[in-house]
Amino acid sequence: MDVKAIENLNIDRVLQRGTGQIIEQRQDAFAEKLECYQVAYYHTEMAGFVGEHLEGSIGLLHVMPKSRRKGYAMELENAMIRKNMEAGFLPFGQMEKSNTASMALQKKLGLTQSENTIIWMWR
């Protein structure tokens, strides 16, 4: 497994497989922030990716179906946590309470869950 910064050749693949509409709605912003995305590879094949939302939270985590349950999600999120900490930032993420897989991953990573609810609204 190899986790590294996204390369231009993978932009279209990430946009096609993005789990949230924010990527498609903000393609220009995505292209300008390529350094905020990490991609996991198995040999030469893209296994998954993780990124940073516009407000700085870790997210956009997606592992390709045939690469799931092999540790890619944990490696990808760990890569983003390290990247944030090395830059002097406190890593944080947000998720739906009903996303049990993501909640389990955060717990496995040893992250602390906020007692407060965070709500974002866009105009």
PyMOL CGO cylinders between C-alpha atoms (Angstrom):
from pymol import cmd
from pymol.cgo import CYLINDER

trace = [
    CYLINDER, 0.00, 0.00, 0.00, 1.28, 3.42, -0.94, 0.3, 1, 1, 1, 1, 1, 1,
    CYLINDER, 1.28, 3.42, -0.94, -0.36, 6.67, 0.21, 0.3, 1, 1, 1, 1, 1, 1,
    CYLINDER, -0.36, 6.67, 0.21, 0.74, 9.88, -1.49, 0.3, 1, 1, 1, 1, 1, 1,
    CYLINDER, 0.74, 9.88, -1.49, -0.48, 13.26, -2.68, 0.3, 1, 1, 1, 1, 1, 1,
    CYLINDER, -0.48, 13.26, -2.68, -2.96, 13.19, -5.54, 0.3, 1, 1, 1, 1, 1, 1,
    CYLINDER, -2.96, 13.19, -5.54, -1.60, 13.57, -9.05, 0.3, 1, 1, 1, 1, 1, 1,
    CYLINDER, -1.60, 13.57, -9.05, -3.30, 15.38, -11.91, 0.3, 1, 1, 1, 1, 1, 1,
    CYLINDER, -3.30, 15.38, -11.91, -4.02, 12.11, -13.67, 0.3, 1, 1, 1, 1, 1, 1,
    CYLINDER, -4.02, 12.11, -13.67, -6.32, 11.02, -10.82, 0.3, 1, 1, 1, 1, 1, 1,
    CYLINDER, -6.32, 11.02, -10.82, -8.46, 14.17, -10.61, 0.3, 1, 1, 1, 1, 1, 1,
    CYLINDER, -8.46, 14.17, -10.61, -11.17, 12.87, -12.93, 0.3, 1, 1, 1, 1, 1, 1,
    CYLINDER, -11.17, 12.87, -12.93, -11.32, 9.53, -11.12, 0.3, 1, 1, 1, 1, 1, 1,
    CYLINDER, -11.32, 9.53, -11.12, -11.72, 11.25, -7.76, 0.3, 1, 1, 1, 1, 1, 1,
    CYLINDER, -11.72, 11.25, -7.76, -14.38, 13.61, -9.12, 0.3, 1, 1, 1, 1, 1, 1,
    CYLINDER, -14.38, 13.61, -9.12, -16.31, 10.66, -10.56, 0.3, 1, 1, 1, 1, 1, 1,
    CYLINDER, -16.31, 10.66, -10.56, -16.19, 8.73, -7.31, 0.3, 1, 1, 1, 1, 1, 1,
    CYLINDER, -16.19, 8.73, -7.31, -16.54, 11.61, -4.85, 0.3, 1, 1, 1, 1, 1, 1,
    CYLINDER, -16.54, 11.61, -4.85, -18.98, 10.73, -2.11, 0.3, 1, 1, 1, 1, 1, 1,
    CYLINDER, -18.98, 10.73, -2.11, -20.26, 14.29, -1.67, 0.3, 1, 1, 1, 1, 1, 1,
    CYLINDER, -20.26, 14.29, -1.67, -21.63, 16.78, -4.14, 0.3, 1, 1, 1, 1, 1, 1,
    CYLINDER, -21.63, 16.78, -4.14, -19.31, 19.47, -2.81, 0.3, 1, 1, 1, 1, 1, 1,
    CYLINDER, -19.31, 19.47, -2.81, -16.52, 18.20, -5.10, 0.3, 1, 1, 1, 1, 1, 1,
    CYLINDER, -16.52, 18.20, -5.10, -18.62, 18.39, -8.23, 0.3, 1, 1, 1, 1, 1, 1,
    CYLINDER, -18.62, 18.39, -8.23, -20.06, 21.76, -7.25, 0.3, 1, 1, 1, 1, 1, 1,
    CYLINDER, -20.06, 21.76, -7.25, -16.63, 23.20, -6.54, 0.3, 1, 1, 1, 1, 1, 1,
    CYLINDER, -16.63, 23.20, -6.54, -14.36, 21.65, -9.16, 0.3, 1, 1, 1, 1, 1, 1,
    CYLINDER, -14.36, 21.65, -9.16, -12.29, 24.83, -9.47, 0.3, 1, 1, 1, 1, 1, 1,
    CYLINDER, -12.29, 24.83, -9.47, -11.68, 24.94, -5.72, 0.3, 1, 1, 1, 1, 1, 1,
    CYLINDER, -11.68, 24.94, -5.72, -10.80, 21.24, -5.83, 0.3, 1, 1, 1, 1, 1, 1,
    CYLINDER, -10.80, 21.24, -5.83, -8.24, 21.75, -8.59, 0.3, 1, 1, 1, 1, 1, 1,
    CYLINDER, -8.24, 21.75, -8.59, -6.65, 24.62, -6.66, 0.3, 1, 1, 1, 1, 1, 1,
    CYLINDER, -6.65, 24.62, -6.66, -6.29, 22.52, -3.48, 0.3, 1, 1, 1, 1, 1, 1,
    CYLINDER, -6.29, 22.52, -3.48, -4.74, 19.33, -4.84, 0.3, 1, 1, 1, 1, 1, 1,
    CYLINDER, -4.74, 19.33, -4.84, -2.20, 19.35, -2.01, 0.3, 1, 1, 1, 1, 1, 1,
    CYLINDER, -2.20, 19.35, -2.01, -5.13, 18.73, 0.37, 0.3, 1, 1, 1, 1, 1, 1,
    CYLINDER, -5.13, 18.73, 0.37, -5.84, 15.25, -1.02, 0.3, 1, 1, 1, 1, 1, 1,
    CYLINDER, -5.84, 15.25, -1.02, -4.14, 11.91, -0.48, 0.3, 1, 1, 1, 1, 1, 1,
    CYLINDER, -4.14, 11.91, -0.48, -4.60, 8.80, -2.62, 0.3, 1, 1, 1, 1, 1, 1,
    CYLINDER, -4.60, 8.80, -2.62, -3.94, 5.19, -1.66, 0.3, 1, 1, 1, 1, 1, 1,
    CYLINDER, -3.94, 5.19, -1.66, -2.59, 2.83, -4.29, 0.3, 1, 1, 1, 1, 1, 1,
    CYLINDER, -2.59, 2.83, -4.29, -2.34, -0.92, -4.44, 0.3, 1, 1, 1, 1, 1, 1,
    CYLINDER, -2.34, -0.92, -4.44, 0.47, -1.44, -6.93, 0.3, 1, 1, 1, 1, 1, 1,
    CYLINDER, 0.47, -1.44, -6.93, -0.55, 1.07, -9.63, 0.3, 1, 1, 1, 1, 1, 1,
    CYLINDER, -0.55, 1.07, -9.63, -4.30, 0.99, -9.02, 0.3, 1, 1, 1, 1, 1, 1,
    CYLINDER, -4.30, 0.99, -9.02, -6.08, 3.70, -7.02, 0.3, 1, 1, 1, 1, 1, 1,
    CYLINDER, -6.08, 3.70, -7.02, -7.61, 2.04, -3.94, 0.3, 1, 1, 1, 1, 1, 1,
    CYLINDER, -7.61, 2.04, -3.94, -9.13, 5.13, -2.32, 0.3, 1, 1, 1, 1, 1, 1,
    CYLINDER, -9.13, 5.13, -2.32, -8.71, 8.77, -1.43, 0.3, 1, 1, 1, 1, 1, 1,
    CYLINDER, -8.71, 8.77, -1.43, -9.22, 11.27, 1.36, 0.3, 1, 1, 1, 1, 1, 1,
    CYLINDER, -9.22, 11.27, 1.36, -9.31, 15.03, 1.31, 0.3, 1, 1, 1, 1, 1, 1,
    CYLINDER, -9.31, 15.03, 1.31, -9.87, 18.19, 3.22, 0.3, 1, 1, 1, 1, 1, 1,
    CYLINDER, -9.87, 18.19, 3.22, -13.14, 20.09, 3.11, 0.3, 1, 1, 1, 1, 1, 1,
    CYLINDER, -13.14, 20.09, 3.11, -13.03, 23.81, 2.36, 0.3, 1, 1, 1, 1, 1, 1,
    CYLINDER, -13.03, 23.81, 2.36, -13.26, 24.68, 6.07, 0.3, 1, 1, 1, 1, 1, 1,
    CYLINDER, -13.26, 24.68, 6.07, -10.30, 22.41, 6.89, 0.3, 1, 1, 1, 1, 1, 1,
    CYLINDER, -10.30, 22.41, 6.89, -11.94, 19.26, 8.22, 0.3, 1, 1, 1, 1, 1, 1,
    CYLINDER, -11.94, 19.26, 8.22, -10.69, 15.86, 7.11, 0.3, 1, 1, 1, 1, 1, 1,
    CYLINDER, -10.69, 15.86, 7.11, -13.25, 14.10, 4.97, 0.3, 1, 1, 1, 1, 1, 1,
    CYLINDER, -13.25, 14.10, 4.97, -14.24, 12.99, 1.51, 0.3, 1, 1, 1, 1, 1, 1,
    CYLINDER, -14.24, 12.99, 1.51, -12.91, 9.57, 2.47, 0.3, 1, 1, 1, 1, 1, 1,
    CYLINDER, -12.91, 9.57, 2.47, -13.74, 6.98, -0.15, 0.3, 1, 1, 1, 1, 1, 1,
    CYLINDER, -13.74, 6.98, -0.15, -12.34, 3.48, -0.66, 0.3, 1, 1, 1, 1, 1, 1,
    CYLINDER, -12.34, 3.48, -0.66, -13.09, 1.66, -3.91, 0.3, 1, 1, 1, 1, 1, 1,
    CYLINDER, -13.09, 1.66, -3.91, -15.42, -1.32, -3.38, 0.3, 1, 1, 1, 1, 1, 1,
    CYLINDER, -15.42, -1.32, -3.38, -12.85, -4.03, -4.17, 0.3, 1, 1, 1, 1, 1, 1,
    CYLINDER, -12.85, -4.03, -4.17, -10.32, -2.41, -1.80, 0.3, 1, 1, 1, 1, 1, 1,
    CYLINDER, -10.32, -2.41, -1.80, -12.60, -2.21, 1.24, 0.3, 1, 1, 1, 1, 1, 1,
    CYLINDER, -12.60, -2.21, 1.24, -11.92, -4.00, 4.55, 0.3, 1, 1, 1, 1, 1, 1,
    CYLINDER, -11.92, -4.00, 4.55, -8.17, -4.02, 3.89, 0.3, 1, 1, 1, 1, 1, 1,
    CYLINDER, -8.17, -4.02, 3.89, -7.06, -1.07, 6.04, 0.3, 1, 1, 1, 1, 1, 1,
    CYLINDER, -7.06, -1.07, 6.04, -7.03, 1.63, 3.34, 0.3, 1, 1, 1, 1, 1, 1,
    CYLINDER, -7.03, 1.63, 3.34, -9.47, 3.92, 5.17, 0.3, 1, 1, 1, 1, 1, 1,
    CYLINDER, -9.47, 3.92, 5.17, -7.32, 3.86, 8.30, 0.3, 1, 1, 1, 1, 1, 1,
    CYLINDER, -7.32, 3.86, 8.30, -4.11, 4.49, 6.35, 0.3, 1, 1, 1, 1, 1, 1,
    CYLINDER, -4.11, 4.49, 6.35, -5.67, 7.34, 4.39, 0.3, 1, 1, 1, 1, 1, 1,
    CYLINDER, -5.67, 7.34, 4.39, -7.05, 9.07, 7.46, 0.3, 1, 1, 1, 1, 1, 1,
    CYLINDER, -7.05, 9.07, 7.46, -3.78, 8.56, 9.35, 0.3, 1, 1, 1, 1, 1, 1,
    CYLINDER, -3.78, 8.56, 9.35, -1.94, 10.20, 6.43, 0.3, 1, 1, 1, 1, 1, 1,
    CYLINDER, -1.94, 10.20, 6.43, -4.20, 13.26, 6.68, 0.3, 1, 1, 1, 1, 1, 1,
    CYLINDER, -4.20, 13.26, 6.68, -3.86, 13.41, 10.47, 0.3, 1, 1, 1, 1, 1, 1,
    CYLINDER, -3.86, 13.41, 10.47, -0.05, 13.34, 10.14, 0.3, 1, 1, 1, 1, 1, 1,
    CYLINDER, -0.05, 13.34, 10.14, -0.14, 15.97, 7.39, 0.3, 1, 1, 1, 1, 1, 1,
    CYLINDER, -0.14, 15.97, 7.39, -2.22, 18.32, 9.55, 0.3, 1, 1, 1, 1, 1, 1,
    CYLINDER, -2.22, 18.32, 9.55, -0.11, 17.79, 12.66, 0.3, 1, 1, 1, 1, 1, 1,
    CYLINDER, -0.11, 17.79, 12.66, 3.16, 18.33, 10.76, 0.3, 1, 1, 1, 1, 1, 1,
    CYLINDER, 3.16, 18.33, 10.76, 1.72, 21.64, 9.51, 0.3, 1, 1, 1, 1, 1, 1,
    CYLINDER, 1.72, 21.64, 9.51, 0.88, 22.65, 13.11, 0.3, 1, 1, 1, 1, 1, 1,
    CYLINDER, 0.88, 22.65, 13.11, -2.90, 22.18, 12.79, 0.3, 1, 1, 1, 1, 1, 1,
    CYLINDER, -2.90, 22.18, 12.79, -5.27, 20.26, 15.02, 0.3, 1, 1, 1, 1, 1, 1,
    CYLINDER, -5.27, 20.26, 15.02, -6.81, 17.56, 12.80, 0.3, 1, 1, 1, 1, 1, 1,
    CYLINDER, -6.81, 17.56, 12.80, -10.58, 17.29, 12.92, 0.3, 1, 1, 1, 1, 1, 1,
    CYLINDER, -10.58, 17.29, 12.92, -13.37, 15.70, 10.94, 0.3, 1, 1, 1, 1, 1, 1,
    CYLINDER, -13.37, 15.70, 10.94, -17.13, 15.68, 10.84, 0.3, 1, 1, 1, 1, 1, 1,
    CYLINDER, -17.13, 15.68, 10.84, -19.60, 12.94, 10.09, 0.3, 1, 1, 1, 1, 1, 1,
    CYLINDER, -19.60, 12.94, 10.09, -23.21, 11.95, 10.40, 0.3, 1, 1, 1, 1, 1, 1,
    CYLINDER, -23.21, 11.95, 10.40, -23.95, 10.23, 13.71, 0.3, 1, 1, 1, 1, 1, 1,
    CYLINDER, -23.95, 10.23, 13.71, -25.72, 7.54, 11.69, 0.3, 1, 1, 1, 1, 1, 1,
    CYLINDER, -25.72, 7.54, 11.69, -22.51, 6.72, 9.75, 0.3, 1, 1, 1, 1, 1, 1,
    CYLINDER, -22.51, 6.72, 9.75, -21.57, 3.78, 11.95, 0.3, 1, 1, 1, 1, 1, 1,
    CYLINDER, -21.57, 3.78, 11.95, -18.62, 2.69, 9.79, 0.3, 1, 1, 1, 1, 1, 1,
    CYLINDER, -18.62, 2.69, 9.79, -17.04, 6.13, 10.01, 0.3, 1, 1, 1, 1, 1, 1,
    CYLINDER, -17.04, 6.13, 10.01, -17.75, 6.41, 13.73, 0.3, 1, 1, 1, 1, 1, 1,
    CYLINDER, -17.75, 6.41, 13.73, -16.07, 3.02, 14.28, 0.3, 1, 1, 1, 1, 1, 1,
    CYLINDER, -16.07, 3.02, 14.28, -13.03, 4.13, 12.24, 0.3, 1, 1, 1, 1, 1, 1,
    CYLINDER, -13.03, 4.13, 12.24, -12.65, 7.31, 14.31, 0.3, 1, 1, 1, 1, 1, 1,
    CYLINDER, -12.65, 7.31, 14.31, -12.83, 5.28, 17.51, 0.3, 1, 1, 1, 1, 1, 1,
    CYLINDER, -12.83, 5.28, 17.51, -10.27, 2.80, 16.17, 0.3, 1, 1, 1, 1, 1, 1,
    CYLINDER, -10.27, 2.80, 16.17, -7.96, 5.72, 15.33, 0.3, 1, 1, 1, 1, 1, 1,
    CYLINDER, -7.96, 5.72, 15.33, -8.25, 6.92, 18.94, 0.3, 1, 1, 1, 1, 1, 1,
    CYLINDER, -8.25, 6.92, 18.94, -9.93, 10.21, 18.09, 0.3, 1, 1, 1, 1, 1, 1,
    CYLINDER, -9.93, 10.21, 18.09, -12.12, 12.05, 20.58, 0.3, 1, 1, 1, 1, 1, 1,
    CYLINDER, -12.12, 12.05, 20.58, -15.78, 12.68, 19.81, 0.3, 1, 1, 1, 1, 1, 1,
    CYLINDER, -15.78, 12.68, 19.81, -17.10, 16.15, 20.56, 0.3, 1, 1, 1, 1, 1, 1,
    CYLINDER, -17.10, 16.15, 20.56, -20.03, 16.36, 22.92, 0.3, 1, 1, 1, 1, 1, 1,
    CYLINDER, -20.03, 16.36, 22.92, -21.46, 19.20, 20.83, 0.3, 1, 1, 1, 1, 1, 1,
    CYLINDER, -21.46, 19.20, 20.83, -23.27, 19.02, 17.51, 0.3, 1, 1, 1, 1, 1, 1,
    CYLINDER, -23.27, 19.02, 17.51, -21.83, 21.04, 14.66, 0.3, 1, 1, 1, 1, 1, 1,
    CYLINDER, -21.83, 21.04, 14.66, -24.14, 22.30, 11.92, 0.3, 1, 1, 1, 1, 1, 1,
    CYLINDER, -24.14, 22.30, 11.92, -22.93, 23.95, 8.71, 0.3, 1, 1, 1, 1, 1, 1,
    CYLINDER, -22.93, 23.95, 8.71, -25.19, 25.99, 6.47, 0.3, 1, 1, 1, 1, 1, 1,
    CYLINDER, -25.19, 25.99, 6.47, -24.36, 27.32, 3.01, 0.3, 1, 1, 1, 1, 1, 1,
    CYLINDER, -24.36, 27.32, 3.01, -26.09, 30.06, 1.07, 0.3, 1, 1, 1, 1, 1, 1,
]
cmd.load_cgo(trace, "trace")
